[in-house]
């Protein structure tokens, strides 16, 4: 190993009430106590590979060169699914080959990916249900400590890895259709519609959003510009369309869940929602 220590980020669907995250950190620190560990998020919806894929895609770029991103949303644990590691944009990613890294593989030239098979890097006892602790955490720790990625196992190419449908937004003549991807701790409704998609069409001076039976406005501003108690669309810090209520909970007000359809379109006169907030 080289004389090098890099941060490790953890992204899981383990939640915060059990010991799973803590014990993974214990494994990492037992290999190298100097490794900085960052909890990116542990509240991915259970087994929601798509949500994890979008979160890691949107956030890895804010970490320093060499960071190791360990992603454990692994409904196939104990099956024949592979564990993979690869480098992208100067950073290292490790996790199950179940589609969680789809954003890095689609619309890209093929690149080297390594199948994590070197058992000398694992814990001595491997459970059938917690590869995050027994395989991925120790390998991530060794990569963060300077292990060359080629030492984790055999090389394959990225186009041999699992790809899932991320159900990208659909551009239409009169707007963009997407979906709710997550709801944050404040009740803000985050969608998969990005500024890049919205820039593709002319929504006029007063675009609006239809979600379920509700229709409301969309502003080019921040939380401080939102009228109290009024659901409003803004572009958040990740460049995504987000629906929020100033000092309130948009998801509760609109009775919204992940996966629901969101339509961004022109002026309110063309909206079909039963309840219009203006």
Number of C-alpha atoms within 10 A of each C-alpha: 10 10 7 12 20 22 21 27 21 20 24 25 22 19 15 12 7 9 10 16 20 12 14 20 22 16 22 25 17 13 16 16 13 14 20 16 18 14 12 18 18 19 15 20 17 15 16 15 24 21 21 26 21 17 18 23 15 15 11 18 13 8 15 12 13 21 25 29 25 25 27 27 27 24 16 14 18 13 9 7 14 18 21 25 27 22 18 12 10 11 17 21 23 25 27 26 20 20 20 27 28 22 19 18 18 13 8 10 9 13 14 14 24 22 22 25 16 13 13 9 19 20 17 10 8 13 14 10 14 16 22 27 24 20 24 28 30 25 29 32 28 24 28 27 21 16 18 12 20 15 15 23 17 13 18 15 15 22 15 11 17 16 18 16 9 16 10 13 19 13 15 13 8 14 20 21 20 22 22 21 21 21 19 12 9 14 18 22 26 24 23 24 25 19 15 10 19 18 9 12 16 13 17 10 10 13 18 26 28 22 18 16 11 16 23 22 24 22 16 8 12 13 17 9 12 20 13 13 15 18 27 25 28 23 21 18 10 13 14 20 26 24 27 25 22 19 14 16 21 23 22 12 14 15 9 17 15 16 13 13 17 20 21 27 26 19 15 19 8 10 19 12 16 11 13 15 15 12
